[in-house]
């Protein structure tokens, strides 16, 4: 699934919301990958996702990829 479709695709929203709910009930964090725009960040926050990574936060680095909580703005990375 491409996360950019999350904004307009109800099926994608149901799927992501379900995954987040299951992970939360199991005490796990969720990591959304390929997050590339503020609208997707907002939608993921609304759904309760906890972590995200993608070009909006910074390009991949050789030693590690950066992950940030969805409660940080992209400038806080």
N, C-alpha and C positions, 0 to 999 in steps of 0.2 A: 504494500500500500504506500502510495506517495502522500506524505503528510500535507502537502499543499492542497489536496482535495478535501482535507478534513473540514474546512470552512463550509463547503457547500454540499458535501455528500453525507446524507443521513446514515447510510449503511456504514461508512467509515467511522462516523461519530459513535454509533452503537457499538461497534467493534472495539474502538479505543476505550470508551467508557467502561465496557465490560472487563477488558484486560486490566485497567487501572483498579477497578473495584475488587477483582479477584486478588490482585497483588497486594492491595491494601489490607484485605481481610487475612492474608497470609503473613502480614507484617513485612512485606518486601517493598522496596522502592521501585519506581518505574523510570526508565530512561527512554525518552523520545529521541530518535536519531533523524538527521537530515532536516532539522528545523531551520527554516530560511527566511521567515518573515514574522513581524510582530503579531499579525492576526492569528497565526497558528499558536504562538506563545500564549496569547490570551485564551484561546479555546482550550489548550492543554491545562492551563491554570484552572479554568472553570470545571474541567473534568477531574481535577485532583492529581494530575501527574506530578511527580516530584523532581525529576531531573531532565535536562535536555542537552543536546549537543548539535552543532551545525554551524554553517558559515556565518550566521548572524552573530554568533558569539566569538568567532575567530576561526581562522583556517587551521587544519590539523598541523600539529607540530611533530617533529621527528621522534622525540622521546615519549610523548604521550598526547592523548586527545583531551581537551579540556571539557569538563562537564560542569554545569552550573545549576543551581536550583532554580526552579521556575519563579521563585519569589525575588530573584535578583533581576535588575534591569541589565540589558546587554553591556552597558558601559561599566558595570561593577565587576566584570570577570577578571 
